[in-house]
Amino acid sequence: MMPAMWATLFFFMHTSVSLAIIARVLLRPRVEPSVRLAWIMVVEAVPLVGIAAYLLFGEVRMKQAEVQRMADVRDRLTGLRLASPASAAEVPDEARPVVAANAAVGGMAALTGNRLRLLEESDAAIDRLVDAIDQARDHVHVLFYIWLPDTSGTKIADAICRAEARGVQCRVIVDALGSRALVRSELWERMQQGGAECVTAFPWGLPFISLLFQRLDLRNHRKILVIDNRIAFTGSRNCADMAFAVKARFAPWVDILVAAEGPVVRQLQAVFLGDWMSYTGRDLGDMLQAVPPVAGAGTVAQVVATGPDLRAGSVSDCLCGMLHAARERVVITTPYYVPDAALDAAIRAAARRGVEVTMILPARNDSLIVGATSQGFYYGLLAAGVRLMLFDEGLLHSKIMTVDGRMAMIGSANLDRRSFELNYEVSMGVFDPEVVATLDARQDSYVARAHEITLDEVRAWTSWRRLRNNLLALASPLL
């Protein structure tokens, strides 16, 4: 066959496949127009590579059997998740839409009677987890996206082995990608030999076969530790030293970790058990025992668990609800800012209507692409009146939003589309001025270690830097 005929055949085949992909993009439900447009541009602008990229990453594909199994687990747990009248919370009028948004996304009510304690920023926070595990009498449930076999990871593994030795049942879930170093280490084998049940979330298996049925980059990004239905821990911190050996040049990694007691422990337990039952097929729903409120009035808290199989919304909807309720002050801490259009618009709108909005991001990001993409949003934020602070002393990895000193959201979710659409995340809404004050104080400490970037500085960036950042921001719907 002549070269010209091969070229013609390739042209018609590529055109036909491109048109089929574009039709698929346009026909898919629940896709933002900006996402549709971005994928159409990629498919048309980058021959073959654009088509391959869409087939690999353009849709949140999951094995239907797995989706059904997760749905069955949620159905099994739904009745057990419901708050009893004694713990259902009354919240101020301005917080009711936020609580309703959280419930619509995560399916759980706001509960009163809790005690929340913010742990140290240092590696001593891991020692608090070890102390709690050493006090366990019935069970220890652990879920981490990243668990490294470093000093902190070894401390937790040793505590689990000690718990098993005294008859405490320990169950461990780690993400297969994020914790691959642990799974390959002797710590993993030691915990299993000690009696702990250890499970990996989303193992790759045979990648070239698996990608036909499910996206390979779906991850369980949650951080949960539940002990005896008595105390739980959650936040942004992985099970690793602040030195974070796998990306040590960005260290220290600065995180937030909260200890919780009261009925909200049951909600975190429900999230863990939902994952465990989905991955193993073993029904442990009977472990969702009622957790009594702590003494005194207690804190109102609400767990919001999100993931790609739910598709009823994302934590972005919850954060937008908080921003719309803001009247005086908003402080946001996030390591990665690649938002959807609704969240970016809500932040800028709050600043334009006179709310004092401060955002704190790391000055140096561990992801070059994500860092540059975030910079593509700086001009719009600064022009709207947002105060933008860049943290100088390590990789700021905390995820916090506080509003008016009255409500907050903390957890594992970044302000990026991966957390909104692909990762399994767990967040906690907090409605208590005293607890929010401690979170604001922690964020104030971040500001003290940061420098402010101004609109004039962004305007002074080179044309190349602005071109790079804005091109990547244009592609943010794909990131």
Residue, then its C-alpha position, 0 to 999 in steps of 0.5 A: m500500500m502506498p504511503a499516501m494511502w496509509a496516511t489517508l487511512f490513518f486520517f480517516m481512522h483517527t477522525s472517526v475515533s476522535l468524533a466517537i470520543i467527542a460524542r461520548v464526552l458530550l453525551r455523558p451525564r453529570v459532567e461540567p461544561s468546562v470539563r467537556l470543553a477541556w477534553i474535546m480540546v485535548v482530543e483534537a489538539v494532541p492526535l492519538v495521545g489525547i484519545a489515549a488520555y481520555l480512554l485512561f483518565g477521562e471517565v471515573r470507571m469502576k467495576q460494576a460489581e464493586v460499585q454494587r458491593m459498595a452500595d449494598v454496604r451503604d444500605r446495610l449501614t444506613g439505618l445504623r448510621l442514623a443519629s438517635p434523638a438524644s444526639a441529633a444537634e440543634v445548630p444556629d440558623e446560619a449553619r443549617p444550610v451547611v449542615a443540610a449540604n453536608a448531610a446531602v453529600g455524606g448522608m450523616a447528621a450533625l451530632t452533639g455531645n462530642r469532644l474534639r482535641l487538636l493534637e500537636e503539630s510535631d511527631a509527638a502527635i503520633d505518640r498520642l495515637v500510640d498511647a491510645i492503641d496501647q489502651a485498647r481493650d476490644h479493637v483497633h481500626v486503622l486506615f491511612y492513605i500513606w503509611l511509611p515504614d519510618t520511625s512513626g510508622t514503626k511505632i504504630a505497627d509495634a503498638i498494633c502488634r502489642a495490642e494483638a498480643r493482649g487479645v485486641q482485634c486489629r484491622v488495618i487498611v492502607d492504600a495500595l499505591g500510597s503505602r506500597a513501601l509499607v506493604r513491601s516491608e517487614l512491618w506489614e508481615r510482622m503485623q500479619q504474623g501478630g494476628a492483625e488483619c491487613v487489607t490493601a485498597f485498590p491493588w493494581g493486580l494486572p494493570f493492563i487488564s484492570l484498566l479496561f474495567q476501572r481507572l487505575d488512579l482511584r485511591n483511598h485518601r482517608k486517614i482514620l483511627v478508631i479504638d473500642n468505639r471510644i475514641a477516634f482520630t482523623g485529619s490530614r496527617n498520614c502515618a509518617d514522620m514529618a521528615f517524610a522520607v519519600k519527599a524529604r526535600f519538601a520537609p517538614w510536612v505540616d499537618i493537622l490531626v484531631a482526637a474525637e470522643g462522643p457520637v461522632v466516633r460512631q460516624l468515623q467507625a461507619v466510614f471505616l467499616g464501610d470500606w472494610m466490608s466493601y474490600t473484604g465482603r465480611d459484614l461487621g455492621d454489628m460493631l456500630q455500637a452507640v457511642p454515648p455523649v461526653a459530659g457537658a454540652g459537647t461539640v457539634a460535629q458531622v462526618v462527611a465521607t465522599g468517593p467516586d462511587l457516591r456521585a451525590g456531590s462532593v466536599s466542594d458542595c459543602l465548602c461552597g455552602m460554608l462560603h455562602a454563609a460567611r459574613e465576616r472572615v474565612v481562613i483556608t489552608t490547603p496544599y493543592y488548589v486546583p478547584d472546580a469552577a463553583l468553589d473558585a467562584a464562591i471564594r472570590a464572591a465572598a471576598r468581593r462582598g466584603v468578607e475577609v478571606t485569607m488563603i494559606l498555601p505552600a510556597r513550594n509544592d511537591s508537585l510542579i504541575v499542581g503548583a503551577t496550576s494553582q498559580g494560574f488562579y492567583y490573579g483572579l483570587l487577588a483581584a477579588g480581594v483574597r489575601l494570599m499567604l505562602f507558607d515558607e517552612g516546609l510543605l503545608h499539608s493541612k486541610i482546614m476552612t474556618v468561617d466567622g469563628r463559628m464553623a469549620m471543615i477539616g479532613s483529608a480532602n484537598l481543594d482539587r478535583r482529585s479529592f472532589e471526584l476520584n479519591y475516597e475522602v473523609s472530612m468533619g464539619v465542626f460547629d463550635p466557637e471554642v474548637v474553631a478558635t483553636l483551628d484559627a490559632r493553628q492557622d494564625s501560626y501558619v500565617a506567621r511562617a508565611h509571606e504574602i504575595t501581592l497582585d503587583e508581584v503576580r503582574a510582574w511575573t514573566s510572560w513565560r511563567r504566566l503563559r505556563n500557569n494559565l495554560l495549566a489552569l485552563a487544563s485544571p478540569l482534567l487534573 
